[in-house]
Amino acid sequence: MYPPGRGTSVLGYIAMAMAVAPMIGPLLGGLLEETLGWRSVFWVFAILGILSVLLIWMDLGETAPGKGTSFYQQLAGYKVVLRSHMFWSHTMVIGFSITAFLVFLAGVPLVASAHFDLTPSRVGMALGSIAMGFFVGSFIAGRVSESSPLGLMMIWGRRVAMIGPICALALVFTDLETPVVFFALLASLGLGNGISLPSANTGAMSVRPDLAGSASGLSAAIATAMGAIASAATGAVLTPTNSAWLFCLLLLLVCMGALVFAHIAARALKEAA
């Protein structure tokens, strides 16, 4: 529907709306567990799921021109996309960015409860910190994407994301961490994701305009698989005794991976231009 610059801006504003749920959801979940029990969370899921289906049924229209493609044509499109250096470089930026978010979600409950002794509702507030950063970062992306190069947005977003894990790790090793400062610093992960992900998504979908849907689906699938593996690994290696410092180190390593591929993706964009 939009050229790359405008499309990135629109994706940024969409991501702002998507960030609202992760901000209030963990807090609401913690309050429900404390007041009505953990089963109440699933009743809320059921109600929201029904409302979502009704909204989609009544309101969601098709925006793609033409009659679409067959399943076999889609498979052929996948082959084209998977051979693209631009697709893979941008997908790795997306993958490592999503992995950072999922490692955060996997590790925070243990860090917050074992290291900082927080209640379930306060654990929910800690989980929401990254979403607050994502909201702000997405707003920045929406405002400046039309006038800033996509590669520069990715690189600066990934640099911003590294600030929190580095500072939080330093505080842990010097025994100066407090829960408020610790999780406020890690909000930089969401801030960096909000700045860089719209550009990375646009780049992954720009391999060929007619294959944007295929590229979007493939990149999301690859990123989700990376995040799933990292989430499982996080749960396997974190313990109550090592949770804080190892948690920060894992986040830092993932953010470094995203930054490396952001530079590669920026070069791919220059070559394509």
C-alpha positions as semicolon CSV with decimal commas, in nm:
position;residue;x (nm);y (nm);z (nm)
1;M;0,000;0,000;0,000
2;Y;0,293;0,236;0,065
3;P;0,648;0,303;-0,061
4;P;0,931;0,198;0,176
5;G;0,974;0,526;0,367
6;R;0,604;0,584;0,421
7;G;0,549;0,213;0,483
8;T;0,809;0,214;0,761
9;S;0,637;0,511;0,922
10;V;0,299;0,338;0,909
11;L;0,448;0,021;1,058
12;G;0,591;0,232;1,341
13;Y;0,249;0,375;1,428
14;I;0,090;0,029;1,406
15;A;0,356;-0,102;1,645
16;M;0,262;0,173;1,893
17;A;-0,088;0,031;1,911
18;M;0,050;-0,322;1,941
19;A;0,268;-0,212;2,236
20;V;-0,030;-0,111;2,447
21;A;-0,128;-0,472;2,526
22;P;0,217;-0,581;2,651
23;M;0,224;-0,271;2,872
24;I;-0,104;-0,339;3,052
25;G;-0,134;-0,717;3,001
26;P;0,134;-0,839;3,248
27;L;0,012;-0,599;3,516
28;L;-0,349;-0,707;3,464
29;G;-0,244;-1,073;3,469
30;G;-0,058;-1,027;3,797
31;L;-0,357;-0,854;3,955
32;L;-0,595;-1,127;3,833
33;E;-0,372;-1,397;3,981
34;E;-0,355;-1,222;4,317
35;T;-0,729;-1,146;4,338
36;L;-0,922;-1,411;4,140
37;G;-0,667;-1,689;4,093
38;W;-0,464;-1,796;3,790
39;R;-0,764;-1,959;3,614
40;S;-0,924;-1,617;3,571
41;V;-0,652;-1,528;3,319
42;F;-0,782;-1,794;3,081
43;W;-1,139;-1,665;3,107
44;V;-1,010;-1,322;3,004
45;F;-0,824;-1,487;2,714
46;A;-1,146;-1,656;2,599
47;I;-1,349;-1,333;2,608
48;L;-1,082;-1,132;2,425
49;G;-1,045;-1,412;2,167
50;I;-1,418;-1,409;2,092
51;L;-1,418;-1,030;2,060
52;S;-1,117;-1,045;1,825
53;V;-1,284;-1,302;1,597
54;L;-1,600;-1,088;1,580
55;L;-1,399;-0,776;1,497
56;I;-1,206;-0,954;1,220
57;W;-1,526;-1,107;1,078
58;M;-1,707;-0,774;1,061
59;D;-1,431;-0,526;0,978
60;L;-1,114;-0,671;0,823
61;G;-1,107;-0,607;0,449
62;E;-0,860;-0,711;0,178
63;T;-0,603;-0,452;0,070
64;A;-0,402;-0,656;-0,182
65;P;-0,487;-0,586;-0,547
66;G;-0,603;-0,865;-0,779
67;K;-0,721;-1,213;-0,694
68;G;-0,409;-1,333;-0,513
69;T;-0,190;-1,629;-0,601
70;S;-0,221;-2,003;-0,579
71;F;-0,044;-2,213;-0,316
72;Y;0,210;-2,337;-0,573
73;Q;0,282;-1,982;-0,687
74;Q;0,347;-1,892;-0,326
75;L;0,595;-2,176;-0,291
76;A;0,777;-2,052;-0,599
77;G;0,786;-1,706;-0,443
78;Y;0,942;-1,849;-0,129
79;K;1,234;-1,979;-0,335
80;V;1,298;-1,633;-0,477
81;V;1,280;-1,470;-0,135
82;L;1,506;-1,725;0,033
83;R;1,780;-1,663;-0,225
84;S;1,790;-1,292;-0,143
85;H;2,080;-1,155;0,061
86;M;1,868;-0,853;0,153
87;F;1,591;-1,076;0,290
88;W;1,826;-1,277;0,511
89;S;2,016;-0,979;0,651
90;H;1,697;-0,796;0,747
91;T;1,536;-1,114;0,877
92;M;1,831;-1,171;1,108
93;V;1,787;-0,819;1,246
94;I;1,420;-0,902;1,308
95;G;1,509;-1,243;1,450
96;F;1,765;-1,120;1,701
97;S;1,539;-0,828;1,799
98;I;1,243;-1,057;1,865
99;T;1,477;-1,299;2,043
100;A;1,584;-1,022;2,282
101;F;1,219;-0,955;2,361
102;L;1,142;-1,323;2,421
103;V;1,455;-1,379;2,630
104;F;1,339;-1,084;2,839
105;L;0,994;-1,239;2,885
106;A;1,144;-1,577;2,970
107;G;1,393;-1,442;3,224
108;V;1,209;-1,161;3,400
109;P;0,977;-1,377;3,616
110;L;1,275;-1,557;3,772
111;V;1,492;-1,246;3,806
112;A;1,208;-1,040;3,952
113;S;1,094;-1,303;4,201
114;A;1,424;-1,473;4,296
115;H;1,667;-1,180;4,280
116;F;1,439;-0,888;4,373
117;D;1,162;-1,076;4,563
118;L;0,878;-0,898;4,379
119;T;0,509;-0,990;4,404
120;P;0,321;-1,121;4,094
121;S;0,166;-0,781;4,017
122;R;0,508;-0,612;4,041
123;V;0,653;-0,883;3,819
124;G;0,384;-0,779;3,570
125;M;0,500;-0,420;3,594
126;A;0,858;-0,532;3,528
127;L;0,741;-0,724;3,221
128;G;0,563;-0,413;3,096
129;S;0,877;-0,199;3,106
130;I;1,005;-0,326;2,772
131;A;0,668;-0,257;2,611
132;M;0,679;0,103;2,730
133;G;1,016;0,143;2,561
134;F;0,877;-0,022;2,247
135;F;0,587;0,225;2,244
136;V;0,823;0,523;2,254
137;G;1,061;0,371;1,998
138;S;0,776;0,297;1,759
139;F;0,657;0,657;1,790
140;I;1,007;0,778;1,701
141;A;1,014;0,545;1,401
142;G;0,676;0,669;1,286
143;R;0,790;1,030;1,306
144;V;1,133;1,011;1,141
145;S;1,124;0,710;0,905
146;E;1,015;0,906;0,600
147;S;1,317;1,137;0,628
148;S;1,581;0,893;0,759
149;P;1,754;0,606;0,576
150;L;1,624;0,262;0,675
151;G;1,977;0,132;0,738
152;L;2,056;0,418;0,975
153;M;1,732;0,356;1,167
154;M;1,824;-0,010;1,216
155;I;2,179;0,062;1,329
156;W;2,083;0,332;1,578
157;G;1,796;0,124;1,710
158;R;2,028;-0,167;1,780
159;R;2,284;0,061;1,947
160;V;2,018;0,203;2,177
161;A;1,902;-0,148;2,268
162;M;2,250;-0,238;2,398
163;I;2,262;0,048;2,651
164;G;2,030;-0,116;2,904
165;P;2,193;-0,461;2,926
166;I;2,542;-0,307;2,954
167;C;2,443;-0,068;3,234
168;A;2,230;-0,327;3,416
169;L;2,514;-0,580;3,404
170;A;2,753;-0,322;3,549
171;L;2,510;-0,249;3,834
172;V;2,472;-0,619;3,914
173;F;2,847;-0,673;3,935
174;T;2,885;-0,369;4,163
175;D;2,586;-0,466;4,383
176;L;2,416;-0,132;4,310
177;E;2,105;-0,264;4,136
178;T;1,753;-0,183;4,249
179;P;1,444;-0,326;4,076
180;V;1,323;0,015;3,954
181;V;1,656;0,115;3,801
182;F;1,728;-0,237;3,671
183;F;1,405;-0,274;3,475
184;A;1,397;0,090;3,370
185;L;1,736;0,039;3,206
186;L;1,615;-0,273;3,025
187;A;1,334;-0,070;2,872
188;S;1,604;0,034;2,623
189;L;1,552;-0,309;2,461
190;G;1,199;-0,211;2,370
191;L;1,310;0,138;2,267
192;G;1,568;-0,007;2,029
193;N;1,323;-0,261;1,889
194;G;1,066;0,009;1,828
195;I;1,317;0,220;1,634
196;S;1,469;-0,063;1,428
197;L;1,196;-0,321;1,364
198;P;0,978;-0,114;1,126
199;S;1,283;-0,053;0,904
200;A;1,392;-0,417;0,923
201;N;1,043;-0,538;0,834
202;T;1,026;-0,296;0,541
203;G;1,364;-0,413;0,414
204;A;1,268;-0,780;0,436
205;M;0,947;-0,713;0,242
206;S;1,120;-0,502;-0,025
207;V;1,295;-0,790;-0,202
208;R;1,014;-0,787;-0,458
209;P;0,693;-0,588;-0,411
210;D;0,477;-0,871;-0,546
211;L;0,627;-1,109;-0,288
212;A;0,592;-0,880;0,013
213;G;0,340;-1,110;0,180
214;S;0,558;-1,417;0,133
215;A;0,863;-1,233;0,266
216;S;0,670;-1,102;0,565
217;G;0,540;-1,447;0,657
218;L;0,879;-1,615;0,617
219;S;1,068;-1,353;0,817
220;A;0,811;-1,373;1,098
221;A;0,833;-1,753;1,104
222;I;1,213;-1,751;1,115
223;A;1,221;-1,482;1,385
224;T;0,965;-1,669;1,596
225;A;1,165;-1,991;1,567
226;M;1,481;-1,811;1,679
227;G;1,295;-1,662;1,974
228;A;1,144;-1,997;2,072
229;I;1,487;-2,164;2,082
230;A;1,635;-1,876;2,281
231;S;1,343;-1,876;2,527
232;A;1,392;-2,246;2,596
233;A;1,766;-2,194;2,638
234;T;1,706;-1,905;2,877
235;G;1,480;-2,117;3,094
236;A;1,738;-2,396;3,093
237;V;2,041;-2,193;3,201
238;L;1,898;-1,936;3,445
239;T;1,890;-2,029;3,813
240;P;1,799;-1,827;4,126
241;T;2,170;-1,775;4,198
242;N;2,288;-1,663;3,852
243;S;1,966;-1,511;3,723
244;A;2,050;-1,139;3,727
245;W;2,399;-1,128;3,572
246;L;2,345;-1,414;3,326
247;F;2,012;-1,265;3,220
248;C;2,184;-0,936;3,133
249;L;2,465;-1,116;2,955
250;L;2,223;-1,316;2,739
251;L;2,038;-0,999;2,641
252;L;2,366;-0,825;2,558
253;L;2,482;-1,111;2,333
254;V;2,152;-1,118;2,144
255;C;2,161;-0,740;2,098
256;M;2,517;-0,764;1,964
257;G;2,396;-1,015;1,704
258;A;2,120;-0,777;1,598
259;L;2,368;-0,490;1,564
260;V;2,606;-0,695;1,348
261;F;2,328;-0,787;1,106
262;A;2,193;-0,431;1,109
263;H;2,525;-0,317;0,957
264;I;2,507;-0,599;0,699
265;A;2,147;-0,510;0,613
266;A;2,235;-0,142;0,577
267;R;2,506;-0,233;0,325
268;A;2,257;-0,451;0,136
269;L;2,020;-0,154;0,109
270;K;2,298;0,066;-0,029
271;E;2,391;-0,195;-0,287
272;A;2,024;-0,235;-0,392
273;A;1,991;0,141;-0,435
